[in-house]
């Protein structure tokens, strides 16, 4: 069972009101079965059924046959003897090793990631080509990368199949198929911020507009978003170029756009969000608004926002001392669990129906796991909120990745991007984050690890009128 939490109504200027679009009407060359949808990950390509599309997280020139997602079981990871799984929860009583599951329990890659097939009469279009699969079927590829769906996505708009937003390719094997923003200039991008999805320049710096839309008093801080000399707004939706003394400036719906000098134009390795008002959670400045396309998703009432310790925050985000994470009502940090096999296809191993031994190897058996990891239970059934980030799922109370047995009742818990969220027994007080990157032995055939869930800015804070601190 899945219940959706809803999207908040934010008074921030909403630039675009579409969530799905026929890409061809904006001049994008795409196959007839492909559209563009605006998601919390930005504009992405989706199949005819509205489900998100993904590719392997590799550059096309780095691909080789072993990276193809095929209908076969990759068994090269399964060993015996000294290569058994171990765990790193000894301080909590897990003091034994468990064998890795054998290949008979493992699903194939295409069972988890169905390919986007091309019909027999399809022809390449634009950046879209057709590749021949080993079984003779034809598959769509974008910019040389074959595209797939994910069983982690249950509804259109879900983007749960790209794991975590980090640069470790071995642990982040899939990436979402990002699309250009329809009807926008070529030098406009879309970036994730703590306030939600925002317009940005080609370097990823967030764009802003002034409430007054008048001449800016501090040009050193607020820099016009310049339109190149040969740029034109012909054929663009709601975009225009305003010629001012010594500068041609882009405007959207009549609002002149600017970048903020104190925002970084470099995406830091562990930084999920781009800077806004000078930091990950920069305070709004009086008279200015970020050009937000899609507001930050509202979190459940049982979930709060906490801050992890500064030392850990510095390590994780390379200098930012203000890293907010989701927490339970008592302020205890919430985590999601991720698992990837160290096979050539880097198949994820954290879906219901995967071998139960991944989980028990991670934390030392069902009894010990239940003592260490506590899913965030809920009685929620209906909600006024509706977004694709938070949901209610029913899990096996003994094992979150084992199917609920017949005639048994599951427990309803909150899930973030399709994964149950947990508190950790090793965290003793609000603000602790002791389970960050707790994982099974990384030298073995699979890797399962925990990660705190980085929080968006609270929607109610985003609704406040921007004022100086």
C-alpha positions in Angstrom: 0.0 0.0 0.0 1.3 3.5 -0.8 -0.2 6.8 0.3 1.2 10.1 -1.1 2.0 13.2 0.8 1.0 16.4 -0.9 2.8 19.3 -2.4 2.8 22.5 -0.4 1.4 25.8 -1.7 4.3 28.2 -1.6 4.0 32.0 -2.1 7.4 31.9 -3.9 7.1 33.1 -7.5 6.2 30.0 -9.5 7.7 30.3 -13.0 6.3 27.3 -14.7 3.0 25.6 -14.1 3.5 22.5 -16.2 4.5 19.2 -14.7 4.5 17.2 -18.0 4.8 18.3 -21.5 4.8 17.1 -25.1 8.4 17.8 -25.8 7.8 18.2 -29.6 5.7 21.4 -29.0 8.8 23.1 -27.7 10.9 22.0 -30.6 12.7 19.1 -28.9 13.4 16.2 -31.2 12.2 13.1 -29.3 10.6 9.7 -30.2 6.9 9.7 -30.2 6.7 7.6 -27.1 8.9 10.0 -25.0 7.8 13.1 -23.1 9.4 15.6 -20.7 8.2 15.9 -17.1 9.3 18.4 -14.4 10.2 16.4 -11.3 12.0 17.2 -8.1 15.2 16.1 -9.9 14.5 18.7 -12.7 13.1 18.2 -16.2 13.6 14.5 -17.2 12.6 12.2 -20.1 9.8 9.8 -19.3 8.3 7.0 -21.3 4.7 6.9 -22.7 3.5 5.6 -19.4 5.0 8.7 -17.6 7.6 6.6 -15.8 11.1 8.1 -15.4 14.0 7.0 -17.6 17.6 6.2 -16.5 20.9 5.3 -17.9 24.1 3.7 -16.5 26.1 6.4 -14.7 29.0 6.2 -17.1 30.1 8.3 -20.1 29.3 6.6 -23.4 33.0 6.2 -24.2 33.5 4.3 -21.0 30.8 1.7 -21.8 31.7 -1.9 -22.7 29.6 -5.1 -23.2 29.7 -6.1 -19.5 27.8 -2.9 -18.6 24.8 -3.8 -20.7 21.7 -4.6 -18.6 20.6 -8.1 -19.8 18.3 -10.9 -18.8 20.9 -13.0 -17.1 22.2 -13.5 -13.5 25.7 -12.1 -12.9 27.1 -14.6 -10.4 30.7 -13.5 -10.3 30.4 -12.0 -6.9 29.4 -15.1 -5.0 32.3 -16.7 -3.2 32.9 -18.9 -0.2 35.3 -19.2 2.7 37.1 -16.0 3.7 35.0 -13.9 1.4 31.9 -14.2 3.5 30.1 -11.1 4.5 30.9 -9.5 7.8 29.3 -6.6 9.6 30.4 -3.5 11.4 27.8 -3.4 14.2 29.9 -5.2 16.8 29.3 -2.5 19.4 25.6 -3.4 19.2 26.0 -7.1 19.5 26.4 -8.3 15.9 29.4 -10.6 16.2 29.0 -13.2 13.4 29.4 -13.4 9.7 26.7 -14.6 7.2 27.3 -16.0 3.8 26.4 -13.9 0.8 23.3 -15.1 -1.0 23.7 -17.5 -3.9 22.9 -16.4 -7.4 19.6 -18.3 -7.5 18.0 -15.6 -5.3 19.1 -12.8 -7.6 16.9 -11.1 -10.1 18.3 -10.1 -13.5 19.1 -6.6 -14.4 16.2 -6.1 -16.8 13.8 -7.4 -14.2 14.8 -4.5 -12.1 15.4 -2.0 -14.9 13.1 -2.7 -17.9 14.6 -1.2 -21.1 12.8 1.5 -23.1 12.2 -0.6 -26.2 11.8 0.9 -29.7 9.2 -0.4 -32.1 10.4 -2.2 -35.3 9.5 0.8 -37.5 11.2 3.4 -35.3 14.0 5.6 -36.7 16.7 7.7 -34.9 15.7 11.3 -34.2 17.8 14.2 -33.0 20.1 12.9 -30.2 18.1 9.7 -30.0 19.5 6.5 -31.5 18.5 2.8 -31.5 20.8 0.1 -30.2 20.4 -3.6 -30.8 20.1 -5.7 -27.6 21.6 -9.2 -27.2 18.1 -10.7 -27.5 17.4 -9.0 -30.8 15.1 -6.3 -29.5 15.7 -2.6 -30.2 16.2 -0.1 -27.5 16.2 3.7 -27.4 19.4 5.5 -26.4 19.9 9.2 -25.7 23.3 10.7 -26.4 24.6 7.2 -26.8 23.3 5.9 -23.5 20.6 3.1 -23.6 17.6 4.1 -21.4 15.8 2.0 -18.8 13.0 2.3 -16.2 13.2 1.2 -12.5 11.0 -1.0 -10.4 11.6 1.4 -7.6 9.3 3.9 -9.3 5.6 3.1 -8.6 3.8 6.2 -10.0 4.5 8.8 -12.7 6.8 11.5 -11.3 8.7 9.1 -9.0 12.5 9.4 -9.4 13.7 6.7 -7.0 15.9 4.7 -9.3 19.0 6.9 -9.4 20.0 6.0 -5.8 21.9 8.9 -4.1 23.1 12.2 -5.5 26.8 11.5 -5.1 29.8 11.2 -7.4 30.8 7.6 -6.4 30.0 5.8 -9.6 30.4 2.4 -8.1 27.7 3.0 -5.6 25.6 5.3 -7.7 25.3 3.1 -10.8 22.3 4.8 -12.4 21.5 8.4 -13.3 18.3 10.0 -14.4 17.8 10.9 -18.0 17.9 14.7 -17.7 16.2 16.7 -20.4 16.6 20.3 -21.5 14.1 22.8 -20.0 11.4 23.1 -22.7 10.8 26.6 -24.0 13.8 28.2 -22.3 17.1 29.7 -23.6 20.0 27.3 -24.2 22.1 28.9 -21.4 19.4 28.2 -18.7 19.7 25.2 -16.5 17.6 23.9 -13.6 19.2 23.1 -10.2 18.1 21.6 -6.9 18.1 23.9 -4.0 16.9 23.7 -0.4 13.9 25.9 -1.5 13.1 23.5 -4.3 13.9 23.4 -8.0 15.2 26.7 -9.3 16.2 28.3 -12.6 20.0 28.7 -12.9 22.6 29.9 -15.4 24.9 27.6 -17.4 27.3 27.3 -14.5 24.5 26.2 -12.1 24.3 29.5 -10.2 20.7 30.1 -9.1 18.7 33.0 -10.7 16.8 35.6 -8.7 14.5 38.5 -9.4 13.8 41.7 -7.5 10.3 42.4 -6.1 10.5 45.9 -7.4 12.1 45.0 -10.8 13.9 48.3 -10.7 17.6 49.3 -11.1 19.8 47.3 -8.7 21.5 49.4 -6.1 24.4 46.9 -5.6 25.7 45.6 -8.9 28.7 44.0 -7.3 26.3 41.5 -5.5 23.5 41.2 -8.1 24.8 40.6 -11.6 22.4 40.7 -14.6 21.8 37.4 -16.3 23.3 38.5 -19.6 21.8 37.4 -23.0 24.6 36.8 -25.5 24.9 39.2 -28.4 23.4 36.7 -30.9 20.7 35.4 -28.6 17.1 35.9 -29.5 13.8 35.3 -27.6 12.0 34.3 -30.8 10.0 31.1 -30.3 10.7 31.0 -26.5 7.8 30.7 -24.0 7.5 33.7 -21.7 11.1 34.7 -22.1 12.3 38.1 -23.4 15.5 40.1 -23.7 15.5 43.6 -22.2 18.1 46.0 -23.5 19.5 48.2 -20.8 22.5 50.6 -20.8 25.5 48.5 -21.7 23.7 45.1 -21.2 21.2 42.8 -22.8 19.4 40.9 -19.9 17.2 37.9 -19.8 13.7 38.3 -18.3 11.0 35.8 -17.6 7.4 36.9 -17.6 8.7 40.4 -17.4 11.0 39.8 -14.4 14.6 40.7 -14.9 16.9 37.9 -13.8 20.1 38.1 -11.8 22.8 35.9 -10.2 24.1 36.5 -6.6 27.9 37.0 -6.3 28.1 35.0 -3.0 26.7 31.9 -4.5 29.3 29.2 -5.5 29.3 28.2 -9.1 30.9 24.8 -8.2 28.9 21.8 -7.1 30.6 20.4 -4.1 31.1 16.6 -3.9 28.7 15.8 -1.1 26.4 18.8 -1.6 22.9 17.8 -2.6 21.7 21.3 -3.1 23.1 24.3 -5.0 23.7 27.5 -3.0 20.8 29.9 -2.6 21.3 33.4 -1.0 25.0 32.5 -0.4 24.7 29.1 1.3 22.9 25.7 1.2 20.3 27.2 3.5 21.0 30.9 2.9 18.6 33.3 4.5 16.3 35.2 2.1 17.3 38.9 1.5 14.8 41.6 1.6 13.2 42.4 -1.7 14.6 39.3 -3.5 13.2 35.9 -4.4 14.8 32.9 -5.9 13.3 31.9 -9.3 11.7 28.7 -8.0 10.1 26.4 -10.6 8.9 23.7 -8.2 8.6 24.3 -4.4 10.4 22.1 -1.9 8.3 19.0 -1.0 6.5 19.1 2.3 7.6 16.5 4.8 5.2 14.5 7.0 4.0 15.9 10.3 5.9 13.2 12.2 9.1 14.4 10.6 11.2 17.3 11.8 14.4 19.0 10.5 17.6 18.8 12.5 21.2 19.8 12.0 24.1 17.3 12.2 27.3 18.1 14.1 29.5 20.7 12.5 32.5 18.4 12.2 30.6 15.8 10.2 28.9 18.5 8.2 32.3 20.0 7.2 33.5 16.5 6.1 30.3 15.7 4.1 29.8 19.0 2.4 33.3 20.3 2.1 33.1 23.4 4.2 29.4 24.1 4.9 28.7 24.0 8.6 25.0 24.0 8.2 23.8 20.7 6.9 20.2 19.9 7.8 18.7 16.4 7.9 15.3 14.9 8.5 14.6 13.6 12.0 11.8 12.0 13.9 9.6 14.0 16.3 12.3 13.5 19.0 15.0 15.0 16.8 16.7 11.7 16.1 18.3 11.6 12.6 16.6 9.6 9.9 18.4 7.3 7.5 17.8 5.4 4.3 19.5 2.1 3.5 21.1 1.5 0.1 22.6 -1.7 -1.3 24.6 -2.4 -4.5 26.1 -5.7 -5.8 29.7 -5.4 -6.9 29.0 -7.1 -10.2 29.6 -5.6 -13.7 25.9 -4.5 -13.8 26.1 -2.9 -10.3 22.6 -4.2 -9.6 20.9 -2.7 -6.6 19.9 -5.1 -3.8 17.5 -3.2 -1.6 14.1 -4.1 -3.1 11.5 -6.2 -1.5 12.1 -9.7 -2.8 15.9 -9.4 -2.8 17.7 -12.0 -0.8 17.1 -11.4 3.0 20.7 -12.1 3.7 21.8 -8.7 2.5 20.0 -7.1 5.4 20.9 -9.7 8.0 24.6 -9.5 6.9 24.4 -5.7 7.3 23.3 -5.7 10.9 23.6 -9.3 12.3 20.3 -11.2 12.0 16.7 -10.2 12.2 16.6 -9.8 16.0 19.7 -7.7 16.1 18.6 -5.6 13.1 15.3 -4.9 14.8 17.2 -3.6 17.9 19.6 -1.4 15.8 17.3 0.0 13.1 13.8 1.4 13.9 11.5 2.3 10.9 9.4 5.4 11.4 6.0 3.9 11.8 2.9 5.9 11.0 -0.9 5.7 11.2 -1.3 8.0 8.2 -3.8 6.8 5.6 -4.9 9.9 3.8 -3.2 13.3 3.5 -3.8 16.6 1.9 -0.3 16.6 0.6 0.7 15.0 -2.6 4.3 14.7 -3.8 6.7 12.1 -5.1 9.2 12.3 -2.3 7.4 11.0 0.8 5.0 8.1 0.9 3.6 5.5 3.3 4.5 1.9 2.6 3.8 -1.3 4.3 6.8 -3.4 5.3 7.5 -6.8 7.0 8.0 -5.9 10.6 10.7 -8.5 10.9 12.6 -7.6 7.7 12.1 -4.4 5.6 13.2 -6.1 2.4 11.3 -9.4 2.8 7.8 -9.7 1.4 5.0 -9.7 3.9 4.0 -13.3 4.6 0.5 -14.6 3.7 -2.0 -14.0 6.4 0.4 -11.6 8.2 0.0 -7.9 8.6 2.7 -5.4 7.7 3.5 -2.2 9.5 3.0 1.2 7.8 6.1 3.3 7.8 7.2 6.5 6.2 9.4 6.2 3.1 11.7 8.7 1.4 11.9 8.3 -2.3 10.5 4.8 -2.0 12.9 3.6 0.8 11.8 3.2 4.4 13.4 5.7 6.8 15.0 4.5 10.1 16.4 5.9 13.3 19.6 4.3 14.5 20.2 2.7 18.0 23.7 4.1 18.1 22.4 7.7 18.1 21.9 8.7 21.7 20.7 12.3 21.4 19.1 14.7 18.9 21.7 15.8 16.3 23.8 12.6 16.5 24.7 11.1 13.1 26.7 8.1 14.1 25.4 5.8 11.3 26.5 7.9 8.4 28.1 5.4 6.0 27.8 2.5 8.4 28.2 -0.4 6.0 29.0 -4.1 5.6 32.6 -5.0 4.7 33.3 -3.1 1.5 35.8 -5.7 0.3 33.1 -8.3 -0.2 30.7 -8.9 -3.1 28.0 -6.4 -2.2 27.8 -3.2 -0.3 24.9 -2.0 1.9 25.2 1.2 3.8 23.1 3.8 5.6 22.9 7.5 4.8 21.2 10.4 6.6 18.4 12.0 4.6 19.4 15.6 3.7 16.4 17.9 4.3 14.9 20.6 2.1 14.1 23.9 3.7 10.9 23.7 5.7 8.1 24.8 3.4 6.6 27.1 6.0 9.9 29.0 6.2 9.8 29.4 2.4 6.4 31.0 2.7 7.6 33.8 4.9 8.1 37.2 3.2 11.9 37.5 2.5 13.5 39.8 5.1 17.1 40.5 6.2 18.1 38.7 9.4 
